[in-house]
Amino acid sequence: IKESALQGEEGWEEKLAFIDQHTEQIAMVRKAARMPKLGYRVGFATELEDEAIFPTHDLSGYEFLGPHPPLIGALLQNLAPLRAIGRLLSADTVLATEDGDAQRAYDNVVAIFGIARHAEEHPLLINGLVMLSIQQLGYLSIQDILTDYPELWSNAQLQDLAHTLGTQDYSPEDWFN
């Protein structure tokens, strides 16, 4: 598997070691990806519930926080970690595929699309772009598996994957409505 997990990049070996040491956490990520919503609230400040995940940023040095704050502002702290999680799942898909672990590879690919759905939860253009970049990791993983390991997934897994991809309930039109 090639591009889907950015194999060959500097730090690839460290990424593999990280995956090997965090199998329980990655399993929790897969479970979270199946949730219908991420639940991140977009705003100019970090919600108290989110501070453990997204530490509060000191915004006091920004000039626009003077007597006339901006009309519109949003912290989108969830997007970079979601992209990183997509890349991590993609890398684990490489390992699973090379180990012949069809179920783990399948679960990772489905989770990548779940993470992408979470990224697009808010109808902002940047959210849609991040969603597309995460989806690309999933599509590249599928392409690489079907090209290099065509017998890895069963017909039932392929059918389930087709249904999963076909029932994604988002649309670029949603970004503008």
C-alpha positions as CSV (number, residue, x, y, z in Angstrom):
1,I,0.0,0.0,0.0
2,K,1.5,3.3,-1.1
3,E,0.1,6.8,-0.9
4,S,-2.9,6.1,1.3
5,A,-0.8,6.1,4.5
6,L,2.1,8.1,3.2
7,Q,4.4,5.2,3.5
8,G,8.0,6.1,3.0
9,E,7.6,9.5,4.6
10,E,10.0,10.6,7.2
11,G,8.8,9.3,10.5
12,W,7.0,6.3,9.0
13,E,8.8,3.8,11.3
14,E,7.8,5.9,14.3
15,K,4.2,5.9,13.1
16,L,4.3,2.2,12.9
17,A,5.7,1.9,16.4
18,F,3.0,4.3,17.7
19,I,0.3,2.2,16.2
20,D,1.7,-1.0,17.7
21,Q,1.8,0.6,21.1
22,H,-1.8,2.1,20.9
23,T,-4.0,-0.7,19.6
24,E,-6.6,-0.1,22.3
25,Q,-6.9,3.6,21.6
26,I,-7.2,3.0,17.9
27,A,-10.0,0.5,18.6
28,M,-11.7,3.3,20.5
29,V,-11.2,5.7,17.6
30,R,-12.9,3.1,15.3
31,K,-15.8,3.0,17.8
32,A,-16.1,6.8,17.9
33,A,-16.1,6.9,14.1
34,R,-19.3,4.9,14.1
35,M,-21.1,7.5,16.3
36,P,-23.6,9.6,14.4
37,K,-22.1,13.0,15.4
38,L,-18.8,14.3,16.8
39,G,-20.6,16.8,19.0
40,Y,-18.0,19.6,18.6
41,R,-19.6,23.0,19.0
42,V,-18.1,25.7,16.8
43,G,-17.6,29.0,18.5
44,F,-15.0,31.6,19.4
45,A,-14.2,30.0,22.7
46,T,-13.5,26.4,23.7
47,E,-16.4,24.7,25.4
48,L,-15.6,23.5,29.0
49,E,-16.4,19.9,27.9
50,D,-13.8,20.2,25.1
51,E,-10.9,21.7,27.1
52,A,-9.5,18.3,27.9
53,I,-9.1,17.5,24.2
54,F,-8.6,21.0,22.9
55,P,-6.7,23.1,25.5
56,T,-7.9,26.7,25.8
57,H,-5.8,29.0,23.7
58,D,-4.7,32.4,25.1
59,L,-6.3,34.8,22.6
60,S,-5.5,37.9,24.7
61,G,-2.7,39.0,22.4
62,Y,-4.9,39.3,19.4
63,E,-5.7,42.9,18.4
64,F,-9.2,42.1,17.3
65,L,-10.2,41.3,20.9
66,G,-10.3,45.0,21.7
67,P,-13.5,46.9,22.4
68,H,-15.0,45.8,19.1
69,P,-14.6,42.0,18.8
70,P,-15.2,40.4,15.4
71,L,-18.7,39.8,14.2
72,I,-17.8,36.3,13.2
73,G,-15.2,34.0,14.6
74,A,-14.8,30.3,15.2
75,L,-12.2,28.0,16.6
76,L,-12.1,24.9,14.5
77,Q,-9.7,22.9,16.7
78,N,-11.3,19.6,15.8
79,L,-10.2,19.6,12.1
80,A,-6.4,19.0,12.4
81,P,-6.8,16.1,14.9
82,L,-9.5,14.5,12.7
83,R,-7.1,14.7,9.7
84,A,-4.3,13.2,11.9
85,I,-6.6,10.4,13.0
86,G,-7.5,9.7,9.4
87,R,-3.8,9.4,8.5
88,L,-3.3,7.1,11.5
89,L,-6.1,4.8,10.5
90,S,-4.7,4.8,7.0
91,A,-1.3,3.7,8.3
92,D,-2.9,1.0,10.4
93,T,-4.7,-0.2,7.3
94,V,-1.3,-0.7,5.7
95,L,-0.2,-2.8,8.6
96,A,-3.4,-4.8,8.7
97,T,-3.2,-5.5,5.0
98,E,0.4,-6.6,5.1
99,D,-0.5,-8.8,8.1
100,G,-3.4,-10.3,6.2
101,D,-5.9,-9.0,8.8
102,A,-8.8,-8.3,6.5
103,Q,-11.3,-7.3,9.2
104,R,-9.0,-4.7,10.8
105,A,-8.2,-3.2,7.4
106,Y,-12.0,-3.1,6.6
107,D,-12.8,-1.6,10.0
108,N,-10.1,1.0,9.5
109,V,-11.4,2.0,6.1
110,V,-15.0,2.3,7.4
111,A,-13.7,4.4,10.3
112,I,-11.8,6.7,8.0
113,F,-15.1,7.5,6.3
114,G,-16.8,8.0,9.7
115,I,-14.1,10.4,10.7
116,A,-14.6,12.3,7.4
117,R,-18.3,12.5,8.2
118,H,-17.5,14.0,11.6
119,A,-15.2,16.6,10.0
120,E,-18.0,17.8,7.7
121,E,-20.5,18.1,10.6
122,H,-20.6,21.9,10.3
123,P,-21.5,23.5,7.0
124,L,-18.3,25.5,6.5
125,L,-16.1,25.3,3.4
126,I,-13.0,24.4,5.4
127,N,-14.9,21.5,7.0
128,G,-15.9,20.2,3.6
129,L,-12.3,20.4,2.4
130,V,-11.0,18.5,5.4
131,M,-13.7,15.9,4.9
132,L,-12.6,15.5,1.3
133,S,-9.0,15.1,2.3
134,I,-9.9,12.4,4.9
135,Q,-12.1,10.6,2.4
136,Q,-9.2,10.6,-0.1
137,L,-7.3,8.5,2.4
138,G,-10.1,6.0,2.5
139,Y,-10.5,5.9,-1.3
140,L,-6.7,5.5,-1.7
141,S,-6.7,2.7,0.8
142,I,-9.5,0.9,-1.0
143,Q,-7.8,1.4,-4.3
144,D,-4.5,0.1,-3.0
145,I,-6.1,-3.0,-1.4
146,L,-8.1,-3.9,-4.4
147,T,-5.1,-3.4,-6.7
148,D,-2.3,-5.1,-4.6
149,Y,-4.4,-7.5,-2.4
150,P,-7.5,-8.2,-4.4
151,E,-8.3,-11.4,-2.4
152,L,-8.0,-9.7,1.1
153,W,-11.7,-8.8,1.5
154,S,-14.6,-11.2,1.1
155,N,-17.5,-10.5,-1.2
156,A,-19.6,-9.8,1.9
157,Q,-17.1,-7.2,3.1
158,L,-17.0,-5.6,-0.4
159,Q,-20.7,-5.4,-0.5
160,D,-20.9,-3.9,3.0
161,L,-18.3,-1.4,2.0
162,A,-20.2,-0.4,-1.1
163,H,-23.3,0.1,1.0
164,T,-21.4,2.1,3.5
165,L,-20.0,4.4,0.8
166,G,-23.3,4.6,-1.0
167,T,-25.2,5.7,2.1
168,Q,-23.0,8.7,3.1
169,D,-25.6,11.4,3.8
170,Y,-23.8,14.5,3.0
171,S,-23.7,16.7,0.0
172,P,-21.7,19.7,-1.1
173,E,-25.0,21.5,-1.6
174,D,-25.4,21.3,2.2
175,W,-22.4,23.7,2.6
176,F,-24.3,26.5,0.9
177,N,-27.8,26.0,2.4
